[in-house]
């Protein structure tokens, strides 16, 4: 049995990250000696032809996808093509875990839904077990939708192999300068009304061995990543676990940057000091609101004073903080929105605002009427938390969009001012580095999402330097030349070549540029 896993594209507003869930699934299949490949369409052009070509080449028996809400529609499109090509189609992930029956009703070309943790459920499907004997799936039988009992959560996470990142086009992620994602545990004891974390991975936290965590870190560093994001729902809740991981990092002499999600009320000066010593440089705090009543309604179990204290402890310990807010939660009014804007500024750290997206499975969706929230539609492509998909009597959609839009425009204005200072030569080294990174990411995204290297990297060999020919070709596209000068394009492409991300083959007639394959394991 061969399995093709598809990483469906999502809006540019989201930074592309390595698909951790798919690489865990692939690793378990590989460990059990099944053939598996990943078609990553997050950082490449989405096309029907590309999917068909991949299926004709690899000939998978099963095609699967694990979308979140905002790329659920594109994942459906991809699997519909797979079904037309004769493959069994499987979908998993947090969205369809809580949208399983709806998905099967609206998409007759989806055969099976895998709910919650999918590693061993997918393995059962690949082994060809009878559907009725597989826990954690929803499927059709004789025209009826069957919901099998849930599969118990994996208690010993150490038995799972490291994610199969080698199946991804790693050079493309390096070009964008994205970090590698990983987890040290699964589970979340909190029950915030806008999140499905505790339903998806359980309220009881299951921890991985600190030694194995750092073994995985070493593997990540060996394939070129210098920045890691620890995606645990609440890394800093268990201090012993974090101290043990940090001590292991320090004892091995590993030097890299890493960031983590955290809660303001779970950090101490001692913990922050140890994490900083081990390379942690950034926390993302889910602040959500500056209004106490909204925090209570959302069941955040934190206060403004705890938030202030947590930000202060992190900053004094040398760890930067991003305070993340959500506009449009139950209880929101024009006055509470003003309070959140003022509170964000008061914290004296980086902060930003998203708009409530009532994802399937969340309490805010299931009890929307009780909370006074109106869900406007189920166009899930627009559930990117950057545009209003809900409203209330107190806060209409127009106000949500206006307030968050004005804040984001102010951020963009600051960036434009920084770019101007860079051009005028008055910017600090930190500002120059920030703008250079933005330019790199702009060009990388344009090249990746349009498959420019693959489609336009075959050039006539006229005797000029291959790199010059490539720069001239990439700058010839209006989408590139409208935002970057030729010198800027040359600077970024030179970085790609120097970092070993791009290479070329040549003969007397043509030069063919291509992305380098990094970390590929040889088949035995």
C-alpha positions as CSV (number, residue, x, y, z in Angstrom):
1,X,0.0,0.0,0.0
2,X,1.3,3.4,-1.0
3,X,0.1,6.6,0.7
4,X,0.2,10.2,-0.6
5,X,-0.3,12.9,2.0
6,X,-1.2,16.4,0.6
7,X,-0.4,19.6,2.4
8,X,-3.1,21.9,1.1
9,X,-2.4,25.6,0.6
10,X,-3.7,28.4,2.9
11,X,-3.8,32.2,2.7
12,X,-0.6,34.2,2.5
13,X,-1.5,36.0,5.8
14,X,-0.2,32.8,7.5
15,X,3.5,32.2,7.6
16,X,4.3,28.8,6.0
17,X,5.3,26.3,8.6
18,X,6.3,22.7,8.2
19,X,3.3,20.4,8.5
20,X,4.0,18.6,11.8
21,X,0.9,16.5,11.8
22,X,1.5,15.1,8.3
23,X,5.2,14.3,9.0
24,X,4.2,12.4,12.1
25,X,1.7,10.3,10.1
26,X,4.4,9.7,7.4
27,X,7.0,8.7,10.0
28,X,4.7,6.0,11.5
29,X,4.0,4.6,8.1
30,X,7.7,4.5,7.2
31,X,8.5,2.9,10.5
32,X,6.1,0.1,9.6
33,X,7.7,-0.2,6.1
34,X,5.0,1.4,4.0
35,X,5.7,3.7,1.1
36,X,4.6,7.3,1.7
37,X,5.2,10.6,0.1
38,X,4.1,14.2,0.9
39,X,2.9,16.6,-1.8
40,X,3.5,20.0,-0.2
41,X,1.3,22.7,-1.9
42,X,1.6,25.3,0.8
43,X,4.9,26.6,-0.6
44,X,4.2,25.8,-4.3
45,X,1.5,26.5,-6.8
46,X,-1.8,24.6,-6.4
47,X,-2.9,23.0,-9.6
48,X,-5.0,20.1,-10.7
49,X,-2.3,19.0,-13.1
50,X,0.4,18.8,-10.4
51,X,-1.8,16.5,-8.3
52,X,-2.7,14.3,-11.3
53,X,1.0,14.1,-12.3
54,X,2.0,13.1,-8.8
55,X,-0.6,10.4,-8.6
56,X,0.4,9.0,-12.1
57,X,4.0,9.0,-11.0
58,X,3.6,7.5,-7.4
59,X,0.4,5.5,-7.9
60,X,-0.9,5.8,-4.3
61,X,-3.6,3.5,-3.0
62,X,-4.6,6.1,-0.4
63,X,-4.5,9.9,-0.5
64,X,-4.9,11.9,2.6
65,X,-5.0,15.5,3.9
66,X,-5.1,17.0,7.4
67,X,-6.3,20.6,6.9
68,X,-7.1,23.2,9.5
69,X,-10.3,25.2,9.0
70,X,-9.0,27.9,6.6
71,X,-7.5,25.4,4.1
72,X,-10.3,22.8,4.4
73,X,-11.9,23.9,1.1
74,X,-8.7,23.5,-0.9
75,X,-8.0,20.1,0.8
76,X,-11.4,19.0,-0.4
77,X,-10.5,20.1,-4.0
78,X,-7.3,18.2,-3.8
79,X,-8.9,15.0,-2.6
80,X,-11.7,15.2,-5.1
81,X,-9.0,15.0,-7.8
82,X,-7.4,12.0,-6.0
83,X,-10.8,10.2,-5.9
84,X,-11.2,10.8,-9.7
85,X,-7.8,9.1,-10.1
86,X,-9.0,6.0,-8.2
87,X,-7.5,6.4,-4.8
88,X,-9.1,6.0,-1.4
89,X,-9.5,9.4,0.2
90,X,-8.9,10.1,3.8
91,X,-9.1,13.4,5.7
92,X,-8.0,14.1,9.3
93,X,-7.1,17.0,11.5
94,X,-8.8,19.4,13.9
95,X,-11.4,20.7,11.5
96,X,-12.9,17.5,10.3
97,X,-12.6,15.9,13.7
98,X,-15.5,18.1,14.7
99,X,-17.0,18.4,11.2
100,X,-16.9,14.7,10.3
101,X,-20.5,14.0,9.4
102,X,-20.9,17.4,7.7
103,X,-17.8,16.7,5.6
104,X,-19.1,13.3,4.4
105,X,-22.5,14.7,3.6
106,X,-21.1,17.6,1.6
107,X,-18.2,15.7,-0.1
108,X,-19.2,12.3,-1.4
109,X,-15.7,11.8,-2.7
110,X,-14.2,11.6,0.8
111,X,-14.2,8.0,2.0
112,X,-13.0,8.2,5.6
113,X,-12.6,10.8,8.3
114,X,-9.8,10.3,10.9
115,X,-10.7,11.9,14.2
116,X,-8.2,13.3,16.7
117,X,-4.7,11.7,16.9
118,X,-4.3,10.0,13.6
119,X,-1.0,8.1,13.5
120,X,-2.3,4.6,14.4
121,X,-5.7,5.1,12.8
122,X,-4.1,5.8,9.4
123,X,-1.8,2.9,9.9
124,X,-4.8,0.6,10.4
125,X,-6.3,2.0,7.2
126,X,-3.1,1.4,5.3
127,X,-2.9,-2.2,6.7
128,X,-6.4,-2.8,5.1
129,X,-8.3,-3.5,8.4
130,X,-12.0,-3.5,8.1
131,X,-13.5,-0.1,8.8
132,X,-15.8,-1.4,11.5
133,X,-12.8,-2.6,13.5
134,X,-10.9,0.8,13.3
135,X,-11.4,3.2,16.3
136,X,-11.5,6.9,15.6
137,X,-13.0,7.0,12.1
138,X,-16.2,8.2,10.5
139,X,-17.2,6.6,7.2
140,X,-20.2,5.5,5.0
141,X,-21.7,2.1,4.8
142,X,-24.8,1.3,2.7
143,X,-25.5,5.0,2.4
144,X,-25.4,5.6,6.2
145,X,-22.7,7.6,8.0
146,X,-21.0,5.4,10.7
147,X,-19.2,7.1,13.6
148,X,-16.9,4.5,15.3
149,X,-15.9,5.0,19.0
150,X,-13.0,7.3,19.7
151,X,-9.5,5.9,19.7
152,X,-7.7,6.4,23.1
153,X,-4.9,8.9,23.1
154,X,-1.4,7.7,22.7
155,X,-0.1,7.5,26.2
156,X,3.6,6.9,25.5
157,X,4.6,9.6,23.0
158,X,8.2,8.3,23.1
159,X,7.1,5.3,21.0
160,X,6.4,7.7,18.0
161,X,9.3,8.1,15.5
162,X,10.5,11.7,14.8
163,X,8.5,13.5,12.1
164,X,9.5,12.6,8.6
165,X,10.7,16.1,7.7
166,X,12.9,14.6,5.0
167,X,9.8,14.1,2.8
168,X,9.3,17.9,2.6
169,X,10.9,20.3,0.1
170,X,13.1,21.7,2.9
171,X,15.1,24.1,0.6
172,X,11.9,26.0,0.0
173,X,11.2,26.4,3.7
174,X,14.8,27.6,4.2
175,X,14.4,30.1,1.4
176,X,11.5,31.6,3.2
177,X,13.5,31.5,6.5
178,X,10.8,29.7,8.4
179,X,11.6,27.8,11.5
180,X,10.9,24.1,12.2
181,X,8.0,23.2,14.4
182,X,8.0,20.5,17.1
183,X,6.2,19.4,20.3
184,X,7.5,18.2,23.6
185,X,4.1,17.1,24.8
186,X,0.4,16.8,23.8
187,X,-2.6,17.9,25.8
188,X,-4.0,21.1,27.3
189,X,-5.8,21.4,30.7
190,X,-7.4,24.7,29.9
191,X,-10.9,25.0,28.3
192,X,-10.9,28.3,26.5
193,X,-14.2,28.7,24.6
194,X,-12.6,29.6,21.3
195,X,-10.1,26.7,21.1
196,X,-10.4,22.9,20.5
197,X,-7.0,22.0,21.9
198,X,-8.3,20.1,25.0
199,X,-10.8,18.2,22.8
200,X,-8.3,17.4,20.1
201,X,-5.4,16.2,22.2
202,X,-7.0,15.7,25.6
203,X,-7.0,17.7,28.9
204,X,-4.4,15.5,30.5
205,X,-0.9,16.5,29.3
206,X,1.3,13.6,28.0
207,X,5.1,14.4,28.0
208,X,7.9,13.2,25.9
209,X,11.3,12.3,27.3
210,X,13.5,15.4,27.5
211,X,16.4,13.3,26.1
212,X,14.3,12.3,23.0
213,X,13.1,15.9,22.6
214,X,16.7,17.1,22.4
215,X,17.6,14.2,20.1
216,X,15.0,15.5,17.8
217,X,16.3,19.0,18.1
218,X,19.7,17.8,17.0
219,X,18.1,16.1,14.0
220,X,16.3,19.4,13.1
221,X,19.6,21.3,13.3
222,X,21.3,18.8,11.1
223,X,19.0,19.6,8.2
224,X,19.8,23.3,8.3
225,X,17.2,24.9,10.6
226,X,18.5,27.5,13.1
227,X,15.2,28.5,14.6
228,X,12.6,26.2,16.2
229,X,9.1,26.8,17.4
230,X,7.9,24.6,20.2
231,X,4.1,24.3,19.6
232,X,3.0,22.8,22.8
233,X,-0.3,24.3,24.0
234,X,1.3,25.1,27.3
235,X,5.0,24.4,27.4
236,X,5.7,26.5,30.6
237,X,3.1,24.8,32.8
238,X,5.3,21.9,33.9
239,X,8.5,23.6,35.1
240,X,10.4,20.3,35.8
241,X,9.8,19.2,32.2
242,X,11.1,22.5,30.8
243,X,14.1,22.6,33.1
244,X,15.1,19.1,32.1
245,X,14.9,19.9,28.4
246,X,16.9,23.1,28.9
247,X,19.5,21.3,30.9
248,X,19.9,18.7,28.2
249,X,20.2,21.4,25.5
250,X,22.9,23.2,27.6
251,X,24.8,20.0,28.5
252,X,25.1,19.2,24.8
253,X,26.3,22.7,23.9
254,X,23.6,23.2,21.3
255,X,23.3,26.8,20.0
256,X,20.0,27.8,18.3
257,X,17.1,30.1,18.7
258,X,13.7,28.9,19.8
259,X,10.3,30.3,20.6
260,X,7.4,28.9,22.5
261,X,3.7,29.4,23.3
262,X,3.1,30.2,26.9
263,X,0.7,31.6,29.5
264,X,1.5,34.7,31.5
265,X,0.6,33.1,34.8
266,X,2.9,30.0,34.3
267,X,6.3,31.7,34.2
268,X,8.8,32.6,37.0
269,X,12.1,34.5,36.8
270,X,14.0,31.2,37.5
271,X,12.2,29.5,34.6
272,X,12.7,32.3,32.2
273,X,16.4,32.6,33.1
274,X,16.9,28.8,32.4
275,X,15.0,29.0,29.1
276,X,17.0,32.0,28.0
277,X,20.2,30.2,28.8
278,X,19.1,27.4,26.6
279,X,18.4,29.7,23.6
280,X,14.7,30.6,24.0
281,X,14.2,34.2,22.8
282,X,10.5,34.6,22.2
283,X,7.2,33.9,23.9
284,X,3.7,34.2,22.4
285,X,1.2,35.0,25.1
286,X,-2.5,34.5,24.4
287,X,-3.7,37.6,26.1
288,X,-7.0,37.8,24.2
289,X,-8.6,40.8,25.8
290,X,-8.0,43.8,28.1
291,X,-11.4,43.4,29.7
292,X,-11.8,41.2,32.8
293,X,-15.4,40.1,32.1
294,X,-14.4,38.9,28.6
295,X,-11.5,37.0,30.0
296,X,-13.9,35.3,32.4
297,X,-16.4,34.5,29.7
298,X,-13.7,33.1,27.5
299,X,-12.5,31.0,30.5
300,X,-8.9,32.2,30.2
301,X,-8.4,32.0,34.0
302,X,-6.1,35.0,34.0
303,X,-6.3,38.7,34.9
304,X,-4.8,41.9,33.7
305,X,-2.4,41.9,36.6
306,X,-1.2,38.4,35.9
307,X,-0.7,39.4,32.2
308,X,1.4,42.4,33.2
309,X,3.5,40.3,35.6
310,X,4.1,37.6,33.0
311,X,5.2,40.1,30.4
312,X,7.5,41.9,32.9
313,X,9.1,38.6,34.0
314,X,9.8,37.5,30.4
315,X,11.2,40.9,29.3
316,X,13.4,41.2,32.4
317,X,14.7,37.7,31.7
318,X,15.7,38.7,28.1
319,X,12.9,36.9,26.3
320,X,10.8,39.0,23.8
321,X,7.0,38.8,24.0
322,X,4.2,38.9,21.4
323,X,0.9,39.6,23.2
324,X,-1.9,38.1,21.0
325,X,-5.5,39.5,21.3
326,X,-8.8,38.4,19.8
327,X,-11.4,40.9,19.0
328,X,-15.1,39.9,18.9
329,X,-15.2,37.5,21.8
330,X,-18.5,37.2,23.8
331,X,-19.1,40.3,25.8
332,X,-17.2,42.5,23.3
333,X,-18.4,46.1,23.0
334,X,-16.9,49.2,21.5
335,X,-15.6,50.2,24.9
336,X,-13.9,46.8,25.6
337,X,-12.3,47.0,22.1
338,X,-10.9,50.4,23.1
339,X,-9.7,48.9,26.4
340,X,-7.9,46.1,24.6
341,X,-6.2,48.5,22.3
342,X,-5.0,50.6,25.3
343,X,-3.9,47.5,27.2
344,X,-1.9,46.3,24.3
345,X,0.0,49.6,24.1
346,X,0.4,49.6,27.9
347,X,2.2,46.3,27.9
348,X,5.2,47.9,26.1
349,X,5.9,44.8,24.0
350,X,5.0,43.6,20.5
351,X,1.3,42.9,20.3
352,X,-1.4,42.2,17.6
353,X,-5.1,41.6,17.1
354,X,-6.9,38.8,15.4
355,X,-10.7,38.5,14.9
356,X,-12.7,35.7,16.4
357,X,-13.1,32.7,14.1
358,X,-15.6,30.2,15.5
359,X,-13.9,26.9,14.4
360,X,-15.9,23.7,14.4
361,X,-15.8,22.0,17.9
362,X,-15.3,25.3,19.8
363,X,-17.7,26.1,22.5
364,X,-18.1,29.6,21.1
365,X,-19.5,28.1,17.9
366,X,-21.6,25.4,19.6
367,X,-23.2,28.0,22.0
368,X,-23.0,31.0,19.7
369,X,-26.7,32.1,20.3
370,X,-26.2,31.8,24.1
371,X,-23.1,34.0,23.9
372,X,-24.9,36.5,21.7
373,X,-22.7,35.8,18.7
374,X,-24.1,35.5,15.1
375,X,-22.0,33.3,12.8
376,X,-22.3,35.0,9.4
377,X,-21.3,32.1,7.1
378,X,-19.4,28.8,6.7
379,X,-17.0,30.1,4.0
380,X,-14.1,28.5,5.7
381,X,-11.5,30.1,3.4
382,X,-12.4,33.3,5.2
383,X,-11.8,31.8,8.7
384,X,-8.3,33.2,8.8
385,X,-8.9,35.3,11.9
386,X,-8.1,38.4,9.9
387,X,-11.7,39.3,8.8
388,X,-15.0,39.2,10.6
389,X,-17.0,36.0,10.2
390,X,-19.2,36.8,13.3
391,X,-20.9,39.8,14.8
392,X,-23.1,40.8,17.7
393,X,-25.7,43.4,18.5
394,X,-23.0,45.5,20.2
395,X,-20.2,44.9,17.6
396,X,-21.2,44.6,14.0
397,X,-18.8,43.0,11.5
398,X,-18.0,46.4,10.0
399,X,-16.6,47.7,13.3
400,X,-14.5,44.5,13.8
401,X,-13.0,44.9,10.4
402,X,-12.4,48.6,10.8
403,X,-10.7,48.5,14.2
404,X,-8.4,45.6,13.4
405,X,-7.8,46.9,9.9
406,X,-6.7,50.3,11.2
407,X,-4.3,48.7,13.6
408,X,-2.8,46.6,10.9
409,X,-2.5,49.6,8.6
410,X,-0.6,51.4,11.3
411,X,1.8,48.5,11.5
412,X,2.3,48.6,7.8
413,X,2.9,52.3,7.9
414,X,5.6,51.8,10.5
415,X,7.2,49.2,8.2
416,X,7.1,51.6,5.3
417,X,8.8,54.3,7.5
418,X,11.5,51.7,8.4
419,X,12.0,50.9,4.7
420,X,12.4,54.6,4.0
421,X,15.0,54.9,6.7
422,X,16.9,51.9,5.3
423,X,17.0,53.6,1.9
424,X,18.1,56.9,3.3
425,X,20.9,55.2,5.4
426,X,19.6,56.3,8.7
427,X,18.3,53.0,10.0
428,X,19.8,50.9,12.8
429,X,21.5,47.6,12.0
430,X,18.4,45.8,13.5
431,X,16.1,47.7,11.2
432,X,18.2,46.9,8.2
433,X,18.1,43.2,9.1
434,X,14.4,43.3,9.5
435,X,13.8,44.9,6.1
436,X,16.2,42.5,4.4
437,X,14.3,39.6,5.9
438,X,11.0,41.0,4.7
439,X,12.5,41.4,1.2
440,X,13.8,37.9,1.2
441,X,10.4,36.5,2.2
442,X,8.6,38.6,-0.4
443,X,10.7,37.3,-3.2
444,X,10.7,33.7,-1.8
445,X,6.9,33.7,-1.6
446,X,6.6,35.0,-5.2
447,X,9.0,32.3,-6.5
448,X,7.4,29.5,-4.5
449,X,3.7,30.2,-5.0
450,X,4.2,30.6,-8.8
451,X,6.7,27.7,-9.2
452,X,9.0,30.2,-10.9
453,X,12.2,28.1,-10.5
454,X,10.5,25.0,-11.8
455,X,8.6,26.7,-14.7
456,X,11.0,29.5,-15.6
457,X,14.4,28.3,-14.4
458,X,15.3,26.7,-17.7
459,X,17.4,29.3,-19.5
460,X,19.3,29.6,-22.7
461,X,23.1,29.2,-22.2
462,X,24.4,32.3,-23.9
463,X,27.7,32.4,-22.1
464,X,26.7,34.7,-19.3
465,X,26.9,33.8,-15.6
466,X,24.1,31.4,-14.7
467,X,23.2,33.4,-11.6
468,X,22.9,36.6,-13.6
469,X,20.6,34.9,-16.1
470,X,18.4,33.7,-13.2
471,X,18.3,37.1,-11.6
472,X,17.4,38.7,-14.9
473,X,14.6,36.2,-15.5
474,X,13.1,36.4,-12.1
475,X,13.2,40.2,-12.1
476,X,11.4,40.3,-15.5
477,X,8.1,39.3,-13.9
478,X,6.0,42.3,-13.0
479,X,4.9,40.7,-9.7
480,X,8.6,40.9,-8.7
481,X,9.8,44.1,-10.3
482,X,6.8,46.0,-8.9
483,X,8.1,45.5,-5.4
484,X,11.8,44.8,-5.6
485,X,14.7,46.3,-7.5
486,X,17.0,44.2,-9.6
487,X,19.8,44.7,-7.0
488,X,17.4,43.5,-4.3
489,X,16.5,40.4,-6.3
490,X,20.2,39.7,-7.0
491,X,21.0,40.0,-3.3
492,X,18.3,37.5,-2.2
493,X,19.0,34.9,-5.0
494,X,22.7,35.2,-4.1
495,X,21.8,34.2,-0.6
496,X,19.8,31.2,-1.8
497,X,22.8,30.0,-3.9
498,X,25.3,30.7,-1.1
499,X,23.2,28.7,1.4
500,X,23.0,25.8,-1.0
501,X,19.3,26.1,-1.7
502,X,19.5,26.5,-5.4
503,X,21.7,24.7,-7.9
504,X,21.9,24.2,-11.7
505,X,22.7,21.7,-14.4
506,X,24.1,23.0,-17.7
507,X,25.1,21.9,-21.2
508,X,26.1,23.8,-24.3
509,X,22.5,24.9,-24.9
510,X,20.7,25.5,-21.6
511,X,21.0,26.0,-17.9
512,X,18.4,24.4,-15.6
513,X,18.0,25.8,-12.1
514,X,16.4,23.8,-9.4
515,X,15.8,23.7,-5.7
516,X,18.2,21.4,-3.8
517,X,16.9,18.3,-2.1
518,X,17.9,18.5,1.5
519,X,17.8,15.6,4.0
520,X,16.4,13.0,1.6
521,X,16.8,9.5,2.8
522,X,17.8,6.8,0.4
523,X,15.3,4.0,-0.1
524,X,16.6,0.6,0.9
